[in-house]
Amino acid sequence: MVATVIPRVESLASSGIQSIPKEYVRPEEELTSIGNVFEEEKRDEGPQVPTIDLRDIESEDEVVREKCRAELKKAAADWGVMHLVNHGIPDNLIERVKKAGEEFFNLPIEEKEKYANDQASGRIQGYGSKLANNASGQLEWEDYFFHLVFPEDKRNISIWPKIPSDYKAATAEYARLLRALATRVLSALSLGLGLEEGRLEKEVGGLEEMLLQMKINFYPKCPQPELALGVEAHTDISALTFILHNMVPGLQLFYKGKWVTAKCVPNSIIMHIGDTIEILSNGKYKSILHRGLVNKEKVRISWAVFCEPPREKIILKPLPELVTEAEPAQFPSRTFAQHIEHKLFRKNNPEEKSNK
Ligand SMILES: [Fe+2]
C-alpha cells in the first residue's frame, strides 16, 4: 500500500503562494474576529491575562505563602490561564529546549519526514500535520512534533529527534522539572478548594500515571493570516498545560465574550487549566476557550506540554466534597477517553447540546 502523502504547511508556505487553499480558510462567521496579531498584542485597554509570580508558593512564611496561593487560585477560577513567572525552571534550560526545537524545525522537510507519524494506524507520536476530521475538510496552519516526555518508563526516546544532539537531554530535563512544577501547582489548587494538598495530583494519576505529552507547534508565515487559524478555538482536555513560545504573539483567549490576545512575557511559562481540573473542581477552576492566530512576517513556534490523566484507569467527575444541593454536579462521570470522544462527537454534531 502506498502511504498517503500529507501536505506539510511548511511546504505550502515556502512554495510562494499568494492565496491559501480553501481548506485553510475559516468559515465566514469566524473571519470577522480575526485581526492582525501584532496590533492586537499591543492593545493595553481591556482585560489582560494575569501574571502569577510563584516565587513564594512554598515560602516558610505562612502569610506570604497564602498570598501567593490565593493569587494562583483567583487566576485559575477567573481566567483558567496565566503567565507564570519565577516558576523555578532555569532560563538557560528553557533556552536549550527552545533552541533544540528550532534547530529541528530548521531541518529540511525530507529530514523531518523520517519522523513522520501515521495517525491512521494509531502511531500518533512524531512529526505531523492535522488531518481533516469532518466533512468541511477544515485545516489548521501548522505542523507539529508530538511525543510523550514523562513518566520515564512510558516514553520512547528512540523516536525523539536525533538532531540537534542536545534535543533529548534538554527535553528530558525540562520534562522532569515541569513534572515537579505540576505537583506544586496541583497542591496549591487542591488547598484552594479546601481539599488535602495531594488530592488533585492523586485524582489525575499521580507520579506514575499522569502523562506529560510534548507538542511542538510550528506555524509558518501565512500569506493570508486574516483568513486562517494556527489552531482553531478549543479548550484543552488536559489537567494542566504548560506552554513556551518563541516570543511571537499568537495565543488568544475568549474571556467574557471577547478575544483577548496574550502578550509575550519574558521568561514566563503560560499555564492553562484544562477540562480535567475543571471537571474535578466542579467548575470552580475554568478551562478557557482559546485559539492561535498566524501572521505574515514571523514564524511562530510554541512548546506545549499537556499533563493528562490515564485514558481508561480513572473516572473523571466532580469531587464529592465539591457537590452540594446548592452546587450540583455540572459534569457527568466519564473516563478521559470518553471525554475526548464526547468532545469530538459534539464538534461534528454541533446541534447536540450537553455539558463539556
Ligand atoms: Fe490548547
Residues whose N, C-alpha, C, O or C-beta is under 5 A from the ligand:
A	BS01	LIG	D236
